[in-house]
């Protein structure tokens, strides 16, 4: 399946798209955020909304209808909340594209345009949701109003696999063991980030650490840090800062300056030091979440090894009724 073909079909059937909604749950929802961020930053014609699937069905947007495009992602393909969101959108007359790793699953339904993507080690970034979705968004903007950054985005996406492979070696050489040390020393800590990459700040906390490692932690936006949370900052409190390579970097730099002065437990993962300088500055924001995700995976693996806690272990998810 090709992104330009998907968008061509959507526009042929719906004439124009005036709003796009991205909806999913957990890690799948996190992967949709950079594209939502990009549409709102780059499109004058199409507005964007980002919803956890249950909220989308409980309080659906009033504008949802014929000129809406709804992207639903369910990695397993069987998340009922995601399926409910897709069905609701379809019944409201919207174009619905579902993304899943599992052919034949619930969301692989003939009512929708379904994209079945591969998953696993060494699958190119362009072939998973963090690459598919920005490209879908770019194709839509290009088709409806023109997108001068289209070539920079596609070029940057091609570079991401090499950037990520090099960054894995670097993060494991420089940060992974130190991060595991900090997890042993701190039962609770804070993770900061901003911009489109804030999705991976959130994801590192709720998925990699809370879900997969039972590590208590809190995610904070680097700008919002100064509107309350910074009052908790003191020596002995651990902060992990994800430094963006995009225009949002100024927010992270402000947080960095304050943290350096007020805590003695600070770890920084700077996207510029991990290869994002090779990507055109105008589109880094939309691609660097893929880098941060890959780094989160390496760090959680180091933590899991230290604590003898496999990322696959669950005590509630998929076990109890909830």
Phi, psi and omega in degrees: 000143180241143184296322180294328178290322178298311182293322177300318179294316180300314182291326178296324183271336187238004174071302177209156177243117181258345174210147178234134180241134180248123184218140182187195178223146172057230184299327178293322177296319179301319182293340182274340188298317181302325180287321173302314180299318182293316180300314181292331180278331191247342186254133174265348185258327187242128174266162185228144174230150184228119189226138163293142194302320181296319179294325178299322181277329180287317180229072182295147179298139182300327183281353182302122182181209188301326184262023177254146170244125181244121177258119181244128179241129173221110184301314179286336184082355186238013177290115187298321180298321178292317179298318179299320179295319180296317180295316178303312181299317179298316181293335177277357177095006182283157167283134183236124174244124177252142178242133179205158175269351189239106174297141179084002179281179183304315185281351173277078192236138183296346176288342185244163165274113184252129178250113177264115185254155177280164179213149177134178179299139173071011171285129182301145179304324181297342186257004178242167186307325180293345175253322180297314188292315175300328180288321175300314180298317180296319179297320179295313179298315180301316184291325187265333185212357185087144182219095183300339182268005185303311182295322179295322179293313181294323177295317179297321179297323178295331182278343190297324182297317178293319178300315183293318180298316177295321182293327178300315179298318182293314183293324179287332177283328190249328190237329191303310181293324177295323178294317177299322176301312182297325178294326176290326184275341186228114179291338182216143176205175184246145177237128183242149175188179184204174177065205177298331180290347176300335175302323180276340169296310177300314182294321178301318181290302192280330183261296186297321187259306183290312181286311190268346181230356184052039180263120177289129181198174182220136176262141181224141172282136185300328177281318181291339176310325183274005180243043177140298188300333184296345177295341178274355185285129176196170179298141181092352178259127185273131175235135176245119184249123173266110183271118180288155174260001186260192180297339179285354182305328182300328178290321179291323179295322177297315178297318180301314181300317181291317181297320178301328183275340192234358172221154177252011178231087184227132174234135184237130172246104187262115182301330179292330178277351182247022168109351185289348175296344179281349181260143179308132185301331184289343183234006181303321183304325187273346183249333184295338174303328177295322176295311182297322177300313181298322178291322176301319180298316180295318182291320178292328177295319179296318178295317180297320178295318181295322184263002183055047183232104179295140176298348182273348184288133174224150173245342179237313188298121180074006182244307179268163174277125180213000000 
